[in-house]
Amino acid sequence: MPDSTCFWINGRLLPEREAVIPVTDHGLLYGDGVFEGIRFYHRTPFRLSAHLQRLADSCKAIRLALPYTRTQLTEAVDEIITIFPEEDGYLRLMVTRGSGPMGLNPAGCKQANVILIATRLEMVHPELRNEGIRLIIASTRRLPADGLDPRIKSLNYLNHILARMEATQAGVEEAVLLNGQGRVAEGSAENIFIVQGGHLATPRPADGALAGITRGLILELAAKLNIPAREVPLTPYDLYTADECFMSGTGAELIPVREVDGRPLRHCPGPVFSTLASAFRKQVAEECKTRACKPREGEPKESEPKESLS
Ligand SMILES: Cc1ncc(COP(=O)(O)O)c(C=O)c1O
């Protein structure tokens, strides 16, 4: 872990060597737990309430009692952002089933573990943000929605990891997972959008897409900018023949795609992508211009001017 990484577990900030949970935690034994990935800019978590809502919904869906209130989690986020040595970073918030006897039955797990990590994150090389990434369609499929609802952000990413390994093996940056019916679901850790004839389209959660918070924001911004947008089933053919394609996610932010399965796309970065990417930056700057938590010692106070993100 980079030196700057900070850890909070079950209410306490801890140095890395003490940031441990028991190996009998069902999060490790069975991937039994849920998580969120949250970015902060200017020491302000972006869309925190949407992330906390999704976390609460994921917990509810898997009948996992979240031992902290939304206010307590917000305070924990503020606490870790305050001690983090940089203004911008990434938070990983995890809730595991907790320690219990061997066996799938979680009844013996009496207390969930809540873990918060603040770190630096660079998902893609900055050059690729301009040039665009290459995708393959992975042979590994997204789990069916009636097997595990894609809206649950669970700790089990094994098929996404296998898909990402296929991308690496093929010498490209990212993989697209299809659902069992051969429809496009999403990337290994991002949602996917295409533009065709000026219209934006993205798969529905029912097709296997996580209800991404960045995805939601893109749809909001498209509505504001009068860009027609639809949540519709898409096939690999739709990706191959799109005018533009891009990925969205908290870690990835917005990344243009230049090639799918060896077929170059018409525009990369395309005009619709560029419009949305700049609106996204503006939105982040607007929502994160004030600090949600107190400044670190020696830092300018709230009223003093700060750099703009855009
Ligand atoms: C499988 C998957 N899809 C999509 C996303 C993007 O979601 P969000 O924009 O909420 O980060 C993520 C990111 O965590 C993800 O892991």
The ligand as an SDF file (V2000), in Angstrom:
LIG
                    3D

 16 16  0  0  0  0  0  0  0  0999 V2000
  -19.1170   -3.8860  -11.7250 C   0  0  0  0  0  0  0  0  0  0  0  0
  -19.1720   -2.3960  -11.6790 C   0  0  0  0  0  0  0  0  0  0  0  0
  -19.9710   -1.7500  -12.5510 N   0  0  0  0  0  0  0  0  0  0  0  0
  -20.0480   -0.3970  -12.5470 C   0  0  0  0  0  0  0  0  0  0  0  0
  -19.3300    0.3730  -11.6520 C   0  0  0  0  0  0  0  0  0  0  0  0
  -19.4710    1.8690  -11.6480 C   0  0  0  0  0  0  0  0  0  0  0  0
  -20.2850    2.2760  -10.5650 O   0  0  0  0  0  0  0  0  0  0  0  0
  -20.0890    3.6760   -9.8450 P   0  0  0  0  0  0  0  0  0  0  0  0
  -20.2570    4.7240  -10.8810 O   0  0  0  0  0  0  0  0  0  0  0  0
  -21.1550    3.7010   -8.8150 O   0  0  0  0  0  0  0  0  0  0  0  0
  -18.7290    3.6670   -9.2570 O   0  0  0  0  0  0  0  0  0  0  0  0
  -18.4980   -0.2600  -10.7310 C   0  0  0  0  0  0  0  0  0  0  0  0
  -17.7260    0.5430   -9.7900 C   0  0  0  0  0  0  0  0  0  0  0  0
  -17.6060    0.2740   -8.6640 O   0  0  0  0  0  0  0  0  0  0  0  0
  -18.4190   -1.6830  -10.7320 C   0  0  0  0  0  0  0  0  0  0  0  0
  -17.6310   -2.3320   -9.8700 O   0  0  0  0  0  0  0  0  0  0  0  0
  1  2  1  0
  2  3  1  0
  2 15  2  0
  3  4  2  0
  4  5  1  0
  5  6  1  0
  5 12  2  0
  6  7  1  0
  7  8  1  0
  8  9  2  0
  8 10  1  0
  8 11  1  0
 12 13  1  0
 12 15  1  0
 13 14  2  0
 15 16  1  0
M  END
$$$$
